[in-house]
Amino acid sequence: MKKIVLFILSTILLLCLVSCKEEPVINNENNGNSEEPPKVEAINIILDGNSNFDFLYSSDASECIKSSSKKLIDKINEITGSNFRCYRDNFTREENRKEVLIGKTNRTESIEAYNKLAERSYAIEIVNGCLIIIGYDDTYTSLAVKDFVESVISDSTK
């Protein structure tokens, strides 16, 4: 049952990323503007009952971010029967570990995702195998987590 739920969760995440992410326009010698085809990447947070993912938020995260992170972790733990926890970003990433980055952390992937955000927006994307859930500010990060939980995780259990 867990494998089915995780497969559905991964599939819905994939669909969410394809439909929500705006792809860049690149210059082309032929006509000057052509859209790059969508690049789709899926991740399995849990595979065969094991995980190589850590959930992180900034070491100076607000209560809003901590609360949103807890809701995300609680939902994933409820569905999978796992015991994930969320950690501060003040440690070095272990080799062969991936991360779910919530909000603006000290990780390069998070900083680069933040720098691409427009004002009053958020993004849910996969960069270098890490899932990034980030908003322009704490309010939009909280909205991104809420959207992810409601649209991706909750839908996968139906």
WOZI-V462999 format. One record per pair of residues at least 12 apart in sequence whose C-alpha atoms are under 8 Angstrom apart, sorted by the first residue. I is the first residue (numbers start at 1). GAP is how many residues later the second one is. D is the distance in Angstrom with one decimal. If there is no record, write none. Layout:
[[I:GAP:D] [I:GAP:D]]
This chain:
[[2:77:7.7] [2:78:6.0] [3:44:7.7] [3:45:7.5] [5:74:7.7] [5:75:7.9] [5:151:6.2] [5:152:6.2] [6:38:7.4] [6:40:7.2] [6:74:7.8] [6:150:7.9] [7:37:8.0] [8:148:5.2] [8:149:7.8] [9:143:6.3] [9:144:5.9] [9:146:7.8] [9:147:4.9] [9:148:7.8] [10:32:6.4] [10:33:6.5] [10:34:6.4] [11:31:7.6] [12:140:5.5] [12:141:7.9] [12:143:7.7] [12:144:6.7] [13:29:7.4] [13:139:5.6] [14:26:6.9] [14:27:6.9] [14:28:5.8] [16:135:7.9] [16:136:7.2] [17:23:7.6] [17:107:6.9] [17:108:6.3] [18:20:6.9] [18:22:6.7] [21:102:7.5] [21:103:7.8] [21:104:7.7] [23:12:7.3] [23:13:6.9] [23:14:7.8] [23:15:6.6] [24:12:6.7] [41:85:7.0] [42:84:7.9] [43:86:7.0] [52:44:7.1] [52:45:5.0] [52:46:6.0] [53:44:5.7] [53:45:4.6] [53:46:5.0] [53:47:6.8] [54:30:7.8] [54:31:7.7] [54:32:7.2] [54:33:7.5] [54:43:7.2] [54:44:6.4] [54:45:4.7] [54:46:6.2] [55:29:7.7] [55:30:6.7] [55:31:4.7] [55:32:6.1] [55:44:5.7] [55:45:4.7] [55:46:6.2] [55:47:7.5] [56:30:5.4] [56:31:4.8] [56:32:5.4] [56:33:5.7] [56:43:6.9] [56:44:6.2] [56:45:5.1] [56:46:6.0] [56:49:7.7] [57:12:7.7] [57:29:7.2] [57:30:6.4] [57:31:5.2] [57:32:5.9] [57:44:6.1] [57:45:5.0] [57:46:6.2] [57:47:7.3] [57:48:5.8] [58:30:5.5] [58:31:5.3] [58:32:7.7] [58:44:7.8] [58:45:7.1] [58:46:6.4] [58:47:4.5] [58:48:6.8] [59:29:4.7] [59:30:5.5] [59:31:6.1] [59:46:7.7] [62:76:7.5] [64:74:6.6] [64:75:7.6] [64:78:7.0] [65:37:7.6] [65:38:7.1] [65:73:6.3] [65:76:7.2] [65:77:6.4] [68:74:5.7] [68:77:6.4] [68:78:7.4] [69:17:7.0] [69:33:6.9] [69:76:7.4] [70:16:7.3] [72:73:6.8] [72:74:7.9] [72:77:6.3] [73:12:6.6] [73:13:7.2] [75:74:7.4] [75:78:7.7] [76:77:7.5] [79:78:7.6] [89:16:6.3] [89:17:6.4] [89:18:7.6] [90:16:7.9] [98:31:6.6] [98:32:5.7] [99:30:7.9] [99:31:5.1] [99:32:6.5] [100:30:5.7] [100:31:4.7] [100:32:5.8] [100:33:7.6] [101:29:7.2] [101:30:6.2] [101:31:4.8] [101:32:6.2] [101:33:7.7] [102:30:6.2] [102:31:5.0] [102:32:5.9] [102:39:7.5] [102:43:7.9] [103:29:7.7] [103:30:6.1] [103:31:4.3] [103:32:6.3] [103:35:7.3] [103:38:5.7] [104:30:6.4] [104:31:7.8] [109:18:6.3] [109:19:7.6] [109:21:7.7] [109:23:7.6] [110:22:6.5] [110:24:7.5] [113:19:7.8] [113:21:7.5] [114:20:6.8] [114:21:7.1] [114:22:6.8] [117:18:7.5] [117:19:6.3] [118:18:7.1] [119:17:6.0] [120:15:7.7] [120:16:5.9] [120:17:7.7] [120:20:6.8] [121:14:5.9] [121:15:5.7] [121:19:6.3] [122:12:5.6] [122:13:3.9] [122:14:6.0] [122:18:5.8] [122:19:6.4] [122:21:7.8] [122:22:6.0] [123:12:6.3] [123:21:6.8] [124:20:7.0] [124:24:7.7] [133:12:6.5]]
